[in-house]
C-alpha cells in the first residue's frame, strides 16, 4: 500500500438521521482508535502459569477524535445540536485504502478555542455507542 494523505481520512455524520452522510467541515486532524478489553481466565491449572484469555469476550469500543477550524458550516451546527441533545447518530470514518467504519457514535467532547490574533478552532471526540460495521476498500 502506498503512502496516503492525511486529509483523505474522512469523518462523516448522518446529518438527518436517515442515511444522508456529510463530511465534517474544517477538520485538520483526525484519529480513530479501536480497543478491546481482555477477560483473564487464568487459574491454578493454566499451562506453565501463563495467562489465558477468554476468546471473544470483553467489551470492544472505538474512539474518534479530531481538531480543526471553525467554519460555521451546516455540519458544525448539526454537531453542536447532536452534542447538546445527547443524540446518538450514525457516523462514518473513511480510511483510504483500508475501508469504511460505520455505526452509532455519541459526541462526548466538543471544545472551542481561539487566540485574539488567530482562527477559532475546535476539537471533537466521539465514542462508539453500538455495533460498528467495516467495509473493506
N, CA, C and O of each residue as an XYZ file, in Angstrom:
548
protein
N       0.847     -1.167      0.000
C       0.000      0.000      0.000
C       0.896      1.235      0.000
O       1.858      1.323      0.764
N       0.571      2.164     -0.848
C       1.331      3.406     -0.956
C       0.950      4.355      0.176
O      -0.090      4.195      0.815
N       1.798      5.334      0.410
C       1.519      6.347      1.436
C       0.235      7.090      1.087
O      -0.083      7.293     -0.085
N      -0.489      7.487      2.114
C      -1.765      8.177      1.926
C      -1.699      9.579      2.514
O      -0.917      9.842      3.428
N      -2.520     10.471      1.987
C      -2.620     11.826      2.507
C      -3.540     11.827      3.712
O      -4.616     11.230      3.677
N      -3.124     12.493      4.776
C      -3.940     12.571      5.982
C      -5.298     13.205      5.737
O      -6.274     12.859      6.402
N      -5.369     14.128      4.792
C      -6.636     14.802      4.513
C      -7.676     13.855      3.910
O      -8.863     14.179      3.877
N      -7.235     12.690      3.436
C      -8.166     11.729      2.845
C      -8.843     10.841      3.880
O      -9.738     10.067      3.542
N      -8.424     10.945      5.137
C      -9.122     10.275      6.232
C     -10.326     11.158      6.560
O     -10.170     12.257      7.091
N     -11.511     10.676      6.244
C     -12.711     11.500      6.362
C     -13.585     11.075      7.528
O     -13.669      9.895      7.867
N     -14.228     12.053      8.131
C     -15.211     11.834      9.181
C     -16.530     12.397      8.673
O     -16.623     13.568      8.304
N     -17.560     11.533      8.661
C     -18.870     11.939      8.146
C     -19.950     11.646      9.177
O     -19.886     10.648      9.895
N     -20.938     12.524      9.239
C     -22.076     12.360     10.143
C     -23.350     12.193      9.312
O     -23.508     12.803      8.255
N     -24.239     11.360      9.814
C     -25.569     11.248      9.225
C     -26.347     12.470      9.703
O     -26.941     12.454     10.781
N     -26.339     13.513      8.904
C     -26.861     14.815      9.313
C     -28.360     14.811      9.580
O     -28.844     15.591     10.400
N     -29.086     13.958      8.908
C     -30.540     13.966      9.037
C     -31.084     12.809      9.867
O     -32.258     12.806     10.237
N     -30.241     11.835     10.156
C     -30.703     10.643     10.862
C     -31.345      9.631      9.930
O     -31.918      8.637     10.377
N     -31.246      9.890      8.621
C     -31.864      8.973      7.659
C     -30.881      8.486      6.597
O     -31.292      8.107      5.500
N     -29.600      8.493      6.911
C     -28.596      7.955      5.996
C     -27.947      8.976      5.082
O     -27.227      8.594      4.159
N     -28.180     10.267      5.308
C     -27.563     11.309      4.495
C     -26.248     11.754      5.107
O     -26.219     12.715      5.876
N     -25.156     11.072      4.777
C     -23.852     11.370      5.373
C     -23.203     12.566      4.697
O     -23.169     12.663      3.470
N     -22.681     13.488      5.528
C     -21.950     14.652      5.035
C     -20.615     14.733      5.771
O     -20.515     14.374      6.945
N     -19.605     15.205      5.073
C     -18.265     15.325      5.644
C     -18.223     16.454      6.659
O     -18.744     17.542      6.412
N     -17.596     16.191      7.813
C     -17.431     17.205      8.851
C     -16.421     18.229      8.332
O     -15.291     17.884      7.984
N     -16.845     19.486      8.285
C     -16.041     20.545      7.666
C     -14.948     21.056      8.604
O     -15.105     21.057      9.825
N     -13.842     21.487      8.006
C     -12.802     22.205      8.729
C     -11.817     21.362      9.511
O     -10.928     21.917     10.156
N     -11.937     20.036      9.481
C     -11.017     19.216     10.268
C      -9.613     19.249      9.674
O      -9.431     19.111      8.465
N      -8.631     19.434     10.541
C      -7.233     19.401     10.124
C      -6.556     18.109     10.552
O      -5.585     17.673      9.933
N      -7.073     17.497     11.613
C      -6.526     16.218     12.058
C      -7.667     15.317     12.495
O      -8.678     15.781     13.022
N      -7.489     14.012     12.269
C      -8.494     13.020     12.625
C      -7.798     11.759     13.089
O      -6.694     11.443     12.644
N      -8.451     11.041     13.990
C      -7.865      9.805     14.508
C      -8.981      8.868     14.928
O      -9.995      9.305     15.471
N      -8.797      7.582     14.679
C      -9.708      6.565     15.186
C      -8.871      5.527     15.911
O      -7.805      5.126     15.443
N      -9.369      5.102     17.056
C      -8.662      4.100     17.856
C      -9.648      3.006     18.245
O     -10.772      3.286     18.662
N      -9.214      1.756     18.102
C     -10.024      0.612     18.489
C      -9.414     -0.019     19.736
O      -8.194     -0.125     19.858
N     -10.270     -0.431     20.653
C      -9.802     -1.074     21.877
C     -10.696     -2.262     22.191
O     -11.893     -2.244     21.904
N     -10.106     -3.292     22.783
C     -10.861     -4.458     23.223
C     -10.336     -4.877     24.594
O      -9.138     -5.095     24.778
N     -11.241     -4.981     25.535
C     -10.850     -5.441     26.863
C     -10.626     -6.942     26.820
O     -11.326     -7.665     26.111
N      -9.661     -7.396     27.570
C      -9.430     -8.833     27.654
C     -10.072     -9.366     28.938
O     -10.215     -8.651     29.930
N     -10.450    -10.638     28.882
C     -11.026    -11.303     30.050
C     -10.063    -12.411     30.456
O      -9.890    -13.394     29.735
N      -9.446    -12.244     31.605
C      -8.439    -13.171     32.110
C      -9.118    -14.365     32.765
O      -9.888    -14.206     33.712
N      -8.830    -15.566     32.257
C      -9.406    -16.798     32.827
C      -8.308    -17.725     33.349
O      -8.500    -18.937     33.450
N      -7.157    -17.140     33.679
C      -6.043    -17.912     34.201
C      -6.412    -18.502     35.561
O      -7.042    -17.844     36.389
N      -6.007    -19.754     35.772
C      -6.239    -20.398     37.070
C      -5.038    -21.265     37.430
O      -4.037    -21.276     36.713
N      -5.137    -21.972     38.509
C      -4.015    -22.782     39.009
C      -3.610    -23.873     38.021
O      -2.474    -24.346     38.070
N      -4.498    -24.280     37.137
C      -4.195    -25.333     36.178
C      -3.713    -24.805     34.832
O      -3.517    -25.593     33.906
N      -3.518    -23.503     34.697
C      -3.061    -22.929     33.434
C      -1.653    -23.417     33.123
O      -0.779    -23.398     33.989
N      -1.437    -23.848     31.898
C      -0.158    -24.428     31.483
C       0.991    -23.457     31.736
O       0.996    -22.339     31.221
N       1.955    -23.892     32.525
C       3.143    -23.100     32.788
C       2.863    -21.769     33.474
O       3.708    -20.874     33.455
N       1.702    -21.633     34.070
C       1.261    -20.410     34.736
C       1.197    -19.226     33.763
O       1.307    -18.070     34.170
N       1.021    -19.527     32.491
C       0.842    -18.480     31.504
C      -0.584    -17.968     31.572
O      -1.523    -18.730     31.803
N      -0.728    -16.710     31.374
C      -2.058    -16.095     31.374
C      -2.883    -16.670     30.223
O      -2.376    -16.887     29.122
N      -4.158    -16.908     30.502
C      -5.094    -17.354     29.475
C      -6.206    -16.320     29.355
O      -6.690    -15.783     30.352
N      -6.600    -16.053     28.112
C      -7.664    -15.093     27.853
C      -8.853    -15.807     27.224
O      -8.694    -16.771     26.474
N     -10.035    -15.322     27.541
C     -11.264    -15.888     27.003
C     -11.532    -15.254     25.639
O     -11.748    -14.047     25.525
N     -11.511    -16.096     24.617
C     -11.699    -15.619     23.252
C     -13.115    -15.072     23.042
O     -14.102    -15.668     23.473
N     -13.180    -13.930     22.374
C     -14.473    -13.353     22.015
C     -15.208    -12.661     23.145
O     -16.338    -12.214     22.949
N     -14.610    -12.557     24.317
C     -15.258    -11.904     25.458
C     -14.718    -10.490     25.609
O     -13.786    -10.103     24.904
N     -15.284     -9.735     26.502
C     -14.815     -8.379     26.763
C     -15.548     -7.365     25.909
O     -16.246     -7.714     24.957
N     -15.379     -6.127     26.260
C     -16.058     -5.034     25.592
C     -15.138     -4.441     24.525
O     -13.968     -4.158     24.783
N     -15.685     -4.260     23.331
C     -14.942     -3.598     22.259
C     -15.490     -2.183     22.124
O     -16.676     -1.935     22.342
N     -14.602     -1.259     21.758
C     -15.031      0.128     21.598
C     -14.149      0.811     20.567
O     -13.043      0.365     20.264
N     -14.671      1.894     20.046
C     -13.903      2.735     19.129
C     -14.053      4.172     19.584
O     -15.131      4.602     19.993
N     -12.980      4.892     19.507
C     -12.981      6.313     19.821
C     -12.474      7.092     18.617
O     -11.505      6.691     17.972
N     -13.122      8.190     18.323
C     -12.731      9.043     17.199
C     -12.471     10.439     17.759
O     -13.221     10.928     18.604
N     -11.417     11.064     17.287
C     -11.158     12.440     17.703
C     -10.689     13.232     16.492
O     -10.196     12.676     15.510
N     -10.853     14.525     16.586
C     -10.420     15.385     15.505
C     -10.279     16.806     15.988
O     -10.811     17.177     17.034
N      -9.565     17.594     15.227
C      -9.387     19.009     15.532
C      -9.362     19.772     14.223
O      -8.873     19.278     13.207
N      -9.896     20.979     14.262
C      -9.919     21.757     13.037
C     -10.256     23.203     13.298
O     -10.161     23.704     14.419
N     -10.652     23.854     12.230
C     -11.010     25.263     12.327
C     -12.524     25.406     12.203
O     -13.173     24.698     11.434
N     -13.056     26.325     12.968
C     -14.491     26.591     12.974
C     -14.860     27.318     11.692
O     -14.306     28.372     11.378
N     -15.813     26.735     10.948
C     -16.205     27.336      9.676
C     -17.667     27.746      9.655
O     -18.135     28.316      8.669
N     -18.401     27.461     10.739
C     -19.819     27.766     10.841
C     -20.606     27.169      9.681
O     -21.566     27.765      9.192
N     -20.189     25.993      9.251
C     -20.881     25.267      8.195
C     -22.069     24.518      8.791
O     -22.215     24.431     10.010
N     -22.897     23.990      7.930
C     -24.079     23.266      8.404
C     -23.686     22.053      9.246
O     -24.408     21.691     10.175
N     -22.551     21.421      8.935
C     -22.143     20.275      9.758
C     -21.760     20.722     11.160
O     -21.992     19.987     12.120
N     -21.173     21.919     11.303
C     -20.845     22.436     12.633
C     -22.117     22.590     13.461
O     -22.151     22.217     14.633
N     -23.155     23.139     12.850
C     -24.431     23.326     13.544
C     -25.046     21.974     13.913
O     -25.586     21.812     15.007
N     -24.962     21.017     13.006
C     -25.502     19.677     13.281
C     -24.778     19.041     14.452
O     -25.415     18.481     15.344
N     -23.454     19.120     14.459
C     -22.661     18.519     15.540
C     -22.982     19.186     16.872
O     -23.136     18.503     17.885
N     -23.085     20.510     16.882
C     -23.441     21.209     18.125
C     -24.792     20.716     18.639
O     -24.941     20.435     19.828
N     -25.768     20.611     17.748
C     -27.100     20.186     18.152
C     -27.089     18.748     18.664
O     -27.726     18.441     19.672
N     -26.369     17.873     17.975
C     -26.259     16.475     18.400
C     -25.623     16.396     19.784
O     -26.054     15.605     20.623
N     -24.595     17.216     20.025
C     -23.945     17.221     21.340
C     -24.909     17.680     22.427
O     -25.085     16.990     23.431
N     -25.533     18.837     22.235
C     -26.401     19.391     23.277
C     -27.648     18.551     23.515
O     -28.182     18.536     24.623
N     -28.118     17.850     22.482
C     -29.266     16.962     22.650
C     -28.875     15.600     23.211
O     -29.740     14.842     23.650
N     -27.576     15.278     23.201
C     -27.121     13.963     23.657
C     -27.524     12.850     22.698
O     -27.620     11.686     23.087
N     -27.757     13.218     21.445
C     -28.225     12.274     20.430
C     -27.102     11.352     19.972
O     -25.951     11.768     19.838
N     -27.453     10.112     19.738
C     -26.518      9.158     19.143
C     -26.872      9.068     17.668
O     -28.009      8.759     17.313
N     -25.904      9.338     16.819
C     -26.102      9.317     15.365
C     -25.143      8.332     14.728
O     -24.130      7.963     15.322
N     -25.464      7.910     13.522
C     -24.528      7.109     12.746
C     -23.460      8.024     12.156
O     -23.748      9.128     11.694
N     -22.244      7.545     12.183
C     -21.089      8.253     11.639
C     -20.332      7.292     10.736
O     -20.481      6.075     10.848
N     -19.533      7.833      9.855
C     -18.622      7.049      9.031
C     -17.215      7.604      9.188
O     -17.009      8.817      9.241
N     -16.252      6.693      9.261
C     -14.842      7.072      9.201
C     -14.285      6.343      7.991
O     -14.285      5.113      7.936
N     -13.810      7.114      7.024
C     -13.302      6.535      5.786
C     -11.781      6.622      5.817
O     -11.206      7.711      5.827
N     -11.142      5.454      5.832
C      -9.688      5.357      5.872
C      -9.223      4.933      4.479
O      -9.572      3.841      4.030
N      -8.442      5.768      3.781
C      -8.027      5.454      2.415
C      -7.311      4.105      2.322
O      -6.484      3.766      3.169
N      -7.640      3.355      1.293
C      -7.043      2.036      1.015
C      -7.227      1.034      2.150
O      -6.558      0.001      2.168
N      -8.109      1.314      3.085
C      -8.392      0.405      4.200
C      -9.863      0.053      4.176
O     -10.227     -1.113      4.022
N     -10.719      1.065      4.330
C     -12.140      0.822      4.293
C     -12.922      1.856      5.060
O     -12.398      2.904      5.436
N     -14.205      1.543      5.290
C     -15.115      2.444      5.974
C     -15.636      1.783      7.236
O     -16.095      0.641      7.210
N     -15.559      2.509      8.336
C     -16.133      2.077      9.606
C     -17.401      2.894      9.782
O     -17.371      4.121      9.692
N     -18.515      2.218     10.033
C     -19.785      2.921     10.154
C     -20.573      2.380     11.330
O     -20.591      1.176     11.588
N     -21.228      3.295     12.042
C     -22.080      2.880     13.133
C     -22.410      4.028     14.053
O     -22.052      5.175     13.786
N     -23.102      3.713     15.153
C     -23.543      4.755     16.080
C     -22.411      5.254     16.976
O     -21.643      4.472     17.536
N     -22.335      6.569     17.093
C     -21.372      7.216     17.978
C     -22.086      8.340     18.720
O     -23.084      8.886     18.250
N     -21.550      8.666     19.887
C     -22.034      9.810     20.640
C     -20.903     10.823     20.741
O     -19.754     10.453     20.981
N     -21.225     12.103     20.557
C     -20.230     13.164     20.734
C     -20.022     13.325     22.238
O     -20.937     13.729     22.955
N     -18.819     13.008     22.712
C     -18.535     13.053     24.146
C     -17.751     14.294     24.557
O     -17.671     14.611     25.743
N     -17.179     14.991     23.596
C     -16.470     16.234     23.904
C     -16.520     17.145     22.687
O     -16.369     16.701     21.549
N     -16.734     18.410     22.949
C     -16.742     19.427     21.904
C     -16.140     20.683     22.523
O     -16.724     21.282     23.426
N     -14.975     21.074     22.034
C     -14.246     22.189     22.626
C     -13.940     23.233     21.553
O     -13.594     22.898     20.420
N     -14.074     24.499     21.931
C     -13.745     25.609     21.045
C     -12.656     26.444     21.700
O     -12.678     26.658     22.912
N     -11.701     26.918     20.899
C     -10.624     27.750     21.432
C     -10.110     28.669     20.327
O     -10.176     28.340     19.142
N      -9.603     29.812     20.734
C      -9.037     30.728     19.765
C      -8.187     31.785     20.435
O      -8.436     32.179     21.575
N      -7.197     32.230     19.723
C      -6.342     33.330     20.154
C      -6.878     34.618     19.548
O      -7.567     34.585     18.528
N      -6.571     35.741     20.161
C      -7.082     37.017     19.661
C      -6.574     37.338     18.252
O      -7.224     38.078     17.515
N      -5.425     36.788     17.878
C      -4.861     37.067     16.562
C      -4.835     35.830     15.667
O      -4.016     35.733     14.753
N      -5.741     34.885     15.938
C      -5.760     33.649     15.155
C      -7.174     33.175     14.888
O      -8.153     33.846     15.212
N      -7.250     32.008     14.291
C      -8.538     31.434     13.931
C      -9.192     30.762     15.130
O      -8.526     30.413     16.104
N     -10.503     30.586     15.044
C     -11.243     29.841     16.051
C     -11.143     28.372     15.682
O     -11.480     27.976     14.566
N     -10.681     27.575     16.617
C     -10.532     26.146     16.372
C     -11.455     25.343     17.256
O     -11.999     25.854     18.234
N     -11.628     24.081     16.908
C     -12.442     23.201     17.734
C     -11.849     21.804     17.760
O     -11.098     21.405     16.871
N     -12.209     21.075     18.805
C     -11.841     19.675     18.943
C     -13.095     18.892     19.238
O     -13.988     19.368     19.938
N     -13.162     17.685     18.701
C     -14.327     16.834     18.876
C     -13.861     15.435     19.257
O     -12.823     14.968     18.788
N     -14.635     14.770     20.111
C     -14.362     13.390     20.468
C     -15.671     12.614     20.407
O     -16.714     13.086     20.860
N     -15.597     11.417     19.839
C     -16.752     10.535     19.712
C     -16.422      9.193     20.355
O     -15.269      8.762     20.351
N     -17.439      8.538     20.906
C     -17.297      7.186     21.438
C     -18.353      6.308     20.797
O     -19.504      6.715     20.636
N     -17.952      5.101     20.434
C     -18.906      4.176     19.818
C     -20.033      3.877     20.800
O     -19.822      3.799     22.010
N     -21.240      3.712     20.249
C     -22.434      3.514     21.083
C     -23.228      2.298     20.615
O     -24.435      2.218     20.846
N     -22.564      1.362     19.965
C     -23.211      0.153     19.468
C     -22.279     -0.565     18.509
O     -21.100     -0.231     18.391
N     -22.833     -1.559     17.824
C     -22.038     -2.360     16.894
C     -21.605     -1.523     15.689
O     -22.392     -0.753     15.138
N     -20.357     -1.685     15.296
C     -19.811     -0.997     14.144
C     -19.643     -1.991     12.990
O     -19.360     -3.171     13.200
N     -19.821     -1.487     11.779
C     -19.639     -2.310     10.589
C     -18.394     -1.831      9.857
O     -18.094     -0.637      9.832
N     -17.678     -2.772      9.264
C     -16.482     -2.441      8.490
C     -16.679     -2.931      7.067
O     -17.050     -4.082      6.839
N     -16.428     -2.046      6.118
C     -16.473     -2.386      4.705
C     -15.097     -2.120      4.119
O     -14.635     -0.979      4.113
N     -14.442     -3.155      3.628
C     -13.098     -3.004      3.085
C     -13.120     -2.168      1.816
O     -14.090     -2.182      1.059
N     -12.026     -1.437      1.597
C     -11.915     -0.588      0.396
C     -11.704     -1.448     -0.835
O     -11.587     -0.923     -1.942
